[in-house]
Amino acid sequence: MHELGILSSMLKTLDQIMIDENLSSIEKVVLRVGEISGVVPAYIEECYPAAVYKTKYENMQLEMEVVPGIVRCNDCKKEFNAYLHDLKCPNCGSQDLFPLSGREFMIKEIIAC
Ligand SMILES: [Zn+2]
């Protein structure tokens, strides 16, 4: 499980944003998490309390927007919804796939107090 590492690097990014934007605290952070980004939203939620424990982000709310994983088959050109554990074309069975969306993991929005 690498979600704790992902969260701690996200908090470092927030540190930088707080300096850059001169914020005193952040009320809420909204993340965009792609279904095929390799990050599991449920694990992020599970790790979050530990990641922010005794930091200045302890009271910050976390919200996640899940972006569907859409891939296109390079063989039959069909586009379909994909999950990480099932990455093959439902039409022809090919694993030669091109991701169209759902690979992102990013901070979408920050709401400061
Ligand atoms: Zn196909």
Backbone and ligand atoms as CSV (ligand in chain L), in Angstrom:
chain,resi,resn,atom,element,x,y,z
A,1,MET,N,N,0.851,-1.201,0.000
A,1,MET,CA,C,0.000,0.000,0.000
A,1,MET,C,C,0.883,1.247,0.000
A,2,HIS,N,N,0.757,2.034,-1.062
A,2,HIS,CA,C,1.605,3.227,-1.190
A,2,HIS,C,C,0.833,4.519,-0.952
A,3,GLU,N,N,-0.417,4.376,-0.498
A,3,GLU,CA,C,-1.268,5.553,-0.345
A,3,GLU,C,C,-0.750,6.531,0.710
A,4,LEU,N,N,-0.127,6.007,1.764
A,4,LEU,CA,C,0.387,6.905,2.800
A,4,LEU,C,C,1.493,7.799,2.222
A,5,GLY,N,N,2.330,7.227,1.384
A,5,GLY,CA,C,3.378,8.004,0.718
A,5,GLY,C,C,2.799,9.050,-0.210
A,6,ILE,N,N,1.741,8.666,-0.920
A,6,ILE,CA,C,1.076,9.603,-1.829
A,6,ILE,C,C,0.503,10.772,-1.039
A,7,LEU,N,N,-0.124,10.440,0.102
A,7,LEU,CA,C,-0.701,11.503,0.922
A,7,LEU,C,C,0.374,12.405,1.506
A,8,SER,N,N,1.508,11.832,1.925
A,8,SER,CA,C,2.513,12.710,2.515
A,8,SER,C,C,3.125,13.612,1.443
A,9,SER,N,N,3.231,13.127,0.198
A,9,SER,CA,C,3.725,14.048,-0.827
A,9,SER,C,C,2.667,15.087,-1.188
A,10,MET,N,N,1.384,14.708,-1.093
A,10,MET,CA,C,0.337,15.705,-1.300
A,10,MET,C,C,0.418,16.807,-0.233
A,11,LEU,N,N,0.675,16.413,1.023
A,11,LEU,CA,C,0.775,17.414,2.096
A,11,LEU,C,C,1.961,18.342,1.873
A,12,LYS,N,N,3.045,17.792,1.309
A,12,LYS,CA,C,4.201,18.640,0.984
A,12,LYS,C,C,3.831,19.654,-0.098
A,13,THR,N,N,3.045,19.195,-1.076
A,13,THR,CA,C,2.567,20.118,-2.111
A,13,THR,C,C,1.716,21.219,-1.485
A,14,LEU,N,N,0.853,20.825,-0.533
A,14,LEU,CA,C,0.018,21.820,0.153
A,14,LEU,C,C,0.865,22.826,0.928
A,15,ASP,N,N,1.939,22.328,1.555
A,15,ASP,CA,C,2.856,23.231,2.271
A,15,ASP,C,C,3.334,24.324,1.326
A,16,GLN,N,N,3.726,23.893,0.140
A,16,GLN,CA,C,4.257,24.830,-0.852
A,16,GLN,C,C,3.178,25.811,-1.314
A,17,ILE,N,N,1.972,25.287,-1.533
A,17,ILE,CA,C,0.868,26.152,-1.970
A,17,ILE,C,C,0.544,27.191,-0.892
A,18,MET,N,N,0.577,26.749,0.368
A,18,MET,CA,C,0.285,27.683,1.461
A,18,MET,C,C,1.303,28.817,1.500
A,19,ILE,N,N,2.555,28.482,1.226
A,19,ILE,CA,C,3.597,29.516,1.190
A,19,ILE,C,C,3.376,30.438,-0.005
A,20,ASP,N,N,3.187,29.813,-1.178
A,20,ASP,CA,C,3.022,30.593,-2.410
A,20,ASP,C,C,1.810,31.521,-2.357
A,21,GLU,N,N,0.707,30.992,-1.813
A,21,GLU,CA,C,-0.537,31.756,-1.819
A,21,GLU,C,C,-0.742,32.523,-0.509
A,22,ASN,N,N,0.202,32.365,0.387
A,22,ASN,CA,C,0.131,33.044,1.679
A,22,ASN,C,C,-1.141,32.687,2.463
A,23,LEU,N,N,-1.435,31.423,2.557
A,23,LEU,CA,C,-2.616,30.943,3.275
A,23,LEU,C,C,-2.236,30.586,4.705
A,24,SER,N,N,-3.178,30.822,5.638
A,24,SER,CA,C,-2.867,30.450,7.016
A,24,SER,C,C,-3.363,29.046,7.337
A,25,SER,N,N,-4.452,28.642,6.710
A,25,SER,CA,C,-4.874,27.251,6.859
A,25,SER,C,C,-5.788,26.860,5.705
A,26,ILE,N,N,-5.948,25.576,5.552
A,26,ILE,CA,C,-6.775,25.053,4.464
A,26,ILE,C,C,-7.939,24.292,5.071
A,27,GLU,N,N,-9.138,24.638,4.635
A,27,GLU,CA,C,-10.326,24.016,5.208
A,27,GLU,C,C,-10.615,22.677,4.537
A,28,LYS,N,N,-10.386,22.649,3.227
A,28,LYS,CA,C,-10.780,21.462,2.485
A,28,LYS,C,C,-9.922,21.318,1.236
A,29,VAL,N,N,-9.606,20.091,0.914
A,29,VAL,CA,C,-8.876,19.842,-0.322
A,29,VAL,C,C,-9.687,18.851,-1.159
A,30,VAL,N,N,-9.768,19.121,-2.450
A,30,VAL,CA,C,-10.506,18.242,-3.356
A,30,VAL,C,C,-9.499,17.609,-4.310
A,31,LEU,N,N,-9.520,16.286,-4.347
A,31,LEU,CA,C,-8.596,15.564,-5.228
A,31,LEU,C,C,-9.345,14.967,-6.403
A,32,ARG,N,N,-8.670,14.874,-7.533
A,32,ARG,CA,C,-9.198,14.122,-8.668
A,32,ARG,C,C,-8.412,12.822,-8.763
A,33,VAL,N,N,-9.123,11.726,-8.646
A,33,VAL,CA,C,-8.467,10.431,-8.642
A,33,VAL,C,C,-8.998,9.593,-9.801
A,34,GLY,N,N,-8.140,9.253,-10.729
A,34,GLY,CA,C,-8.544,8.442,-11.865
A,34,GLY,C,C,-8.665,6.967,-11.481
A,35,GLU,N,N,-9.640,6.308,-12.078
A,35,GLU,CA,C,-9.865,4.880,-11.774
A,35,GLU,C,C,-8.706,3.994,-12.188
A,36,ILE,N,N,-7.911,4.442,-13.162
A,36,ILE,CA,C,-6.744,3.640,-13.553
A,36,ILE,C,C,-5.434,4.367,-13.228
A,37,SER,N,N,-5.482,5.219,-12.197
A,37,SER,CA,C,-4.267,5.926,-11.772
A,37,SER,C,C,-3.399,5.049,-10.886
A,38,GLY,N,N,-3.971,3.960,-10.378
A,38,GLY,CA,C,-3.234,3.105,-9.450
A,38,GLY,C,C,-3.447,3.519,-8.001
A,39,VAL,N,N,-4.174,4.601,-7.808
A,39,VAL,CA,C,-4.486,5.056,-6.453
A,39,VAL,C,C,-5.915,4.634,-6.123
A,40,VAL,N,N,-6.094,4.012,-4.981
A,40,VAL,CA,C,-7.417,3.516,-4.606
A,40,VAL,C,C,-8.057,4.499,-3.619
A,41,PRO,N,N,-9.160,5.149,-4.038
A,41,PRO,CA,C,-9.791,6.143,-3.159
A,41,PRO,C,C,-10.102,5.620,-1.749
A,42,ALA,N,N,-10.536,4.386,-1.650
A,42,ALA,CA,C,-10.877,3.832,-0.335
A,42,ALA,C,C,-9.639,3.758,0.566
A,43,TYR,N,N,-8.469,3.449,-0.024
A,43,TYR,CA,C,-7.236,3.393,0.768
A,43,TYR,C,C,-6.782,4.790,1.169
A,44,ILE,N,N,-7.006,5.739,0.250
A,44,ILE,CA,C,-6.667,7.135,0.574
A,44,ILE,C,C,-7.469,7.582,1.794
A,45,GLU,N,N,-8.769,7.281,1.774
A,45,GLU,CA,C,-9.624,7.656,2.896
A,45,GLU,C,C,-9.176,6.982,4.186
A,46,GLU,N,N,-8.767,5.742,4.050
A,46,GLU,CA,C,-8.337,4.971,5.208
A,46,GLU,C,C,-7.039,5.530,5.798
A,47,CYS,N,N,-6.130,5.942,4.933
A,47,CYS,CA,C,-4.825,6.441,5.384
A,47,CYS,C,C,-4.861,7.892,5.835
A,48,TYR,N,N,-5.887,8.599,5.394
A,48,TYR,CA,C,-5.904,10.039,5.604
A,48,TYR,C,C,-5.767,10.481,7.064
A,49,PRO,N,N,-6.556,9.892,7.991
A,49,PRO,CA,C,-6.419,10.334,9.394
A,49,PRO,C,C,-4.990,10.175,9.925
A,50,ALA,N,N,-4.325,9.081,9.543
A,50,ALA,CA,C,-2.947,8.865,10.002
A,50,ALA,C,C,-1.990,9.866,9.366
A,51,ALA,N,N,-2.234,10.179,8.095
A,51,ALA,CA,C,-1.337,11.095,7.373
A,51,ALA,C,C,-1.400,12.511,7.942
A,52,VAL,N,N,-2.578,12.933,8.399
A,52,VAL,CA,C,-2.708,14.316,8.870
A,52,VAL,C,C,-2.620,14.430,10.393
A,53,TYR,N,N,-2.539,13.305,11.063
A,53,TYR,CA,C,-2.507,13.294,12.524
A,53,TYR,C,C,-1.373,14.177,13.054
A,54,LYS,N,N,-1.736,15.090,13.949
A,54,LYS,CA,C,-0.780,16.007,14.566
A,54,LYS,C,C,-0.017,16.869,13.565
A,55,THR,N,N,-0.645,17.143,12.431
A,55,THR,CA,C,-0.065,18.116,11.508
A,55,THR,C,C,-1.025,19.294,11.462
A,56,LYS,N,N,-0.629,20.346,10.750
A,56,LYS,CA,C,-1.543,21.488,10.646
A,56,LYS,C,C,-2.755,21.174,9.777
A,57,TYR,N,N,-2.764,19.997,9.166
A,57,TYR,CA,C,-3.884,19.600,8.303
A,57,TYR,C,C,-4.891,18.697,9.008
A,58,GLU,N,N,-4.718,18.557,10.313
A,58,GLU,CA,C,-5.542,17.613,11.071
A,58,GLU,C,C,-7.052,17.856,10.895
A,59,ASN,N,N,-7.462,19.111,10.780
A,59,ASN,CA,C,-8.898,19.400,10.649
A,59,ASN,C,C,-9.349,19.641,9.218
A,60,MET,N,N,-8.455,19.418,8.300
A,60,MET,CA,C,-8.790,19.657,6.893
A,60,MET,C,C,-9.680,18.521,6.373
A,61,GLN,N,N,-10.725,18.916,5.636
A,61,GLN,CA,C,-11.594,17.897,5.034
A,61,GLN,C,C,-11.010,17.425,3.713
A,62,LEU,N,N,-11.258,16.185,3.427
A,62,LEU,CA,C,-10.782,15.603,2.185
A,62,LEU,C,C,-11.972,15.179,1.336
A,63,GLU,N,N,-11.943,15.610,0.087
A,63,GLU,CA,C,-12.999,15.183,-0.821
A,63,GLU,C,C,-12.339,14.624,-2.071
A,64,MET,N,N,-12.923,13.588,-2.634
A,64,MET,CA,C,-12.333,13.003,-3.838
A,64,MET,C,C,-13.355,12.911,-4.952
A,65,GLU,N,N,-12.909,13.281,-6.130
A,65,GLU,CA,C,-13.714,13.117,-7.330
A,65,GLU,C,C,-13.090,11.992,-8.131
A,66,VAL,N,N,-13.850,10.963,-8.356
A,66,VAL,CA,C,-13.307,9.831,-9.088
A,66,VAL,C,C,-13.550,10.032,-10.584
A,67,VAL,N,N,-12.472,9.926,-11.363
A,67,VAL,CA,C,-12.566,10.089,-12.811
A,67,VAL,C,C,-12.595,8.699,-13.449
A,68,PRO,N,N,-13.632,8.406,-14.246
A,68,PRO,CA,C,-13.722,7.068,-14.847
A,68,PRO,C,C,-12.513,6.748,-15.726
A,69,GLY,N,N,-12.120,5.501,-15.695
A,69,GLY,CA,C,-11.017,5.059,-16.536
A,69,GLY,C,C,-11.536,4.663,-17.914
A,70,ILE,N,N,-11.168,5.456,-18.919
A,70,ILE,CA,C,-11.609,5.156,-20.286
A,70,ILE,C,C,-10.369,4.811,-21.115
A,71,VAL,N,N,-10.391,3.686,-21.763
A,71,VAL,CA,C,-9.267,3.300,-22.624
A,71,VAL,C,C,-9.780,2.944,-24.021
A,72,ARG,N,N,-8.891,3.039,-24.994
A,72,ARG,CA,C,-9.244,2.653,-26.355
A,72,ARG,C,C,-8.358,1.483,-26.766
A,73,CYS,N,N,-9.007,0.519,-27.379
A,73,CYS,CA,C,-8.285,-0.650,-27.858
A,73,CYS,C,C,-7.558,-0.286,-29.162
A,74,ASN,N,N,-6.251,-0.544,-29.207
A,74,ASN,CA,C,-5.492,-0.230,-30.416
A,74,ASN,C,C,-5.760,-1.214,-31.553
A,75,ASP,N,N,-6.359,-2.350,-31.234
A,75,ASP,CA,C,-6.630,-3.347,-32.273
A,75,ASP,C,C,-7.985,-3.148,-32.936
A,76,CYS,N,N,-9.064,-3.056,-32.121
A,76,CYS,CA,C,-10.391,-2.921,-32.723
A,76,CYS,C,C,-10.961,-1.514,-32.575
A,77,LYS,N,N,-10.202,-0.611,-31.921
A,77,LYS,CA,C,-10.576,0.812,-31.765
A,77,LYS,C,C,-11.779,1.051,-30.869
A,78,LYS,N,N,-12.226,0.022,-30.189
A,78,LYS,CA,C,-13.354,0.205,-29.282
A,78,LYS,C,C,-12.898,0.964,-28.022
A,79,GLU,N,N,-13.770,1.850,-27.548
A,79,GLU,CA,C,-13.486,2.565,-26.304
A,79,GLU,C,C,-14.350,1.982,-25.202
A,80,PHE,N,N,-13.762,1.805,-24.042
A,80,PHE,CA,C,-14.541,1.206,-22.956
A,80,PHE,C,C,-14.025,1.656,-21.601
A,81,ASN,N,N,-14.848,1.403,-20.602
A,81,ASN,CA,C,-14.538,1.729,-19.230
A,81,ASN,C,C,-13.670,0.627,-18.640
A,82,ALA,N,N,-12.550,1.005,-18.055
A,82,ALA,CA,C,-11.625,-0.013,-17.573
A,82,ALA,C,C,-11.265,0.197,-16.108
A,83,TYR,N,N,-10.935,-0.879,-15.458
A,83,TYR,CA,C,-10.426,-0.844,-14.100
A,83,TYR,C,C,-9.050,-1.475,-14.124
A,84,LEU,N,N,-8.250,-1.128,-13.116
A,84,LEU,CA,C,-6.864,-1.587,-13.124
A,84,LEU,C,C,-6.712,-3.098,-13.145
A,85,HIS,N,N,-7.596,-3.786,-12.458
A,85,HIS,CA,C,-7.453,-5.232,-12.349
A,85,HIS,C,C,-7.988,-5.955,-13.588
A,86,ASP,N,N,-8.564,-5.202,-14.521
A,86,ASP,CA,C,-9.184,-5.856,-15.668
A,86,ASP,C,C,-8.857,-5.079,-16.942
A,87,LEU,N,N,-7.570,-4.970,-17.238
A,87,LEU,CA,C,-7.177,-4.154,-18.368
A,87,LEU,C,C,-7.031,-4.961,-19.653
A,88,LYS,N,N,-8.148,-5.363,-20.197
A,88,LYS,CA,C,-8.129,-5.911,-21.544
A,88,LYS,C,C,-9.437,-5.602,-22.254
A,89,CYS,N,N,-9.378,-5.611,-23.564
A,89,CYS,CA,C,-10.524,-5.206,-24.353
A,89,CYS,C,C,-11.663,-6.219,-24.238
A,90,PRO,N,N,-12.891,-5.749,-23.872
A,90,PRO,CA,C,-14.027,-6.672,-23.749
A,90,PRO,C,C,-14.512,-7.149,-25.128
A,91,ASN,N,N,-14.109,-6.464,-26.170
A,91,ASN,CA,C,-14.572,-6.796,-27.520
A,91,ASN,C,C,-13.684,-7.852,-28.180
A,92,CYS,N,N,-12.353,-7.652,-28.115
A,92,CYS,CA,C,-11.469,-8.586,-28.821
A,92,CYS,C,C,-10.423,-9.233,-27.908
A,93,GLY,N,N,-10.385,-8.811,-26.634
A,93,GLY,CA,C,-9.458,-9.436,-25.694
A,93,GLY,C,C,-8.037,-8.897,-25.752
A,94,SER,N,N,-7.807,-7.898,-26.587
A,94,SER,CA,C,-6.465,-7.326,-26.737
A,94,SER,C,C,-6.026,-6.604,-25.467
A,95,GLN,N,N,-4.722,-6.627,-25.208
A,95,GLN,CA,C,-4.199,-5.850,-24.082
A,95,GLN,C,C,-3.395,-4.650,-24.586
A,96,ASP,N,N,-3.511,-4.388,-25.876
A,96,ASP,CA,C,-2.842,-3.239,-26.476
A,96,ASP,C,C,-3.807,-2.044,-26.403
A,97,LEU,N,N,-3.734,-1.338,-25.279
A,97,LEU,CA,C,-4.746,-0.331,-24.979
A,97,LEU,C,C,-4.125,1.036,-24.777
A,98,PHE,N,N,-4.878,2.039,-25.144
A,98,PHE,CA,C,-4.416,3.404,-24.983
A,98,PHE,C,C,-5.322,4.129,-24.000
A,99,PRO,N,N,-4.783,4.639,-22.891
A,99,PRO,CA,C,-5.635,5.308,-21.904
A,99,PRO,C,C,-6.085,6.690,-22.370
A,100,LEU,N,N,-7.370,6.944,-22.335
A,100,LEU,CA,C,-7.911,8.251,-22.730
A,100,LEU,C,C,-8.158,9.142,-21.512
A,101,SER,N,N,-8.605,8.544,-20.431
A,101,SER,CA,C,-8.788,9.325,-19.202
A,101,SER,C,C,-8.759,8.389,-18.007
A,102,GLY,N,N,-8.608,8.991,-16.841
A,102,GLY,CA,C,-8.642,8.198,-15.620
A,102,GLY,C,C,-7.275,7.850,-15.054
A,103,ARG,N,N,-6.212,8.477,-15.620
A,103,ARG,CA,C,-4.882,8.194,-15.065
A,103,ARG,C,C,-4.412,9.288,-14.123
A,104,GLU,N,N,-5.230,10.311,-13.947
A,104,GLU,CA,C,-4.768,11.437,-13.156
A,104,GLU,C,C,-4.895,11.217,-11.655
A,105,PHE,N,N,-3.984,11.819,-10.952
A,105,PHE,CA,C,-4.122,11.957,-9.505
A,105,PHE,C,C,-3.604,13.356,-9.206
A,106,MET,N,N,-4.519,14.252,-8.876
A,106,MET,CA,C,-4.084,15.635,-8.695
A,106,MET,C,C,-4.966,16.374,-7.700
A,107,ILE,N,N,-4.432,17.499,-7.242
A,107,ILE,CA,C,-5.217,18.376,-6.374
A,107,ILE,C,C,-6.077,19.228,-7.297
A,108,LYS,N,N,-7.387,19.114,-7.154
A,108,LYS,CA,C,-8.274,19.861,-8.031
A,108,LYS,C,C,-8.580,21.245,-7.469
A,109,GLU,N,N,-8.774,21.293,-6.168
A,109,GLU,CA,C,-9.230,22.535,-5.575
A,109,GLU,C,C,-8.828,22.599,-4.119
A,110,ILE,N,N,-8.517,23.806,-3.675
A,110,ILE,CA,C,-8.201,24.011,-2.271
A,110,ILE,C,C,-9.111,25.101,-1.740
A,111,ILE,N,N,-9.763,24.831,-0.634
A,111,ILE,CA,C,-10.624,25.841,-0.038
A,111,ILE,C,C,-9.959,26.304,1.261
A,112,ALA,N,N,-9.575,27.553,1.262
A,112,ALA,CA,C,-8.891,28.110,2.420
A,112,ALA,C,C,-9.920,28.717,3.369
A,113,CYS,N,N,-9.595,28.756,4.632
A,113,CYS,CA,C,-10.509,29.358,5.610
A,113,CYS,C,C,-10.516,30.886,5.453
L,1,ZN,ZN,ZN,-10.313,-4.641,-28.937
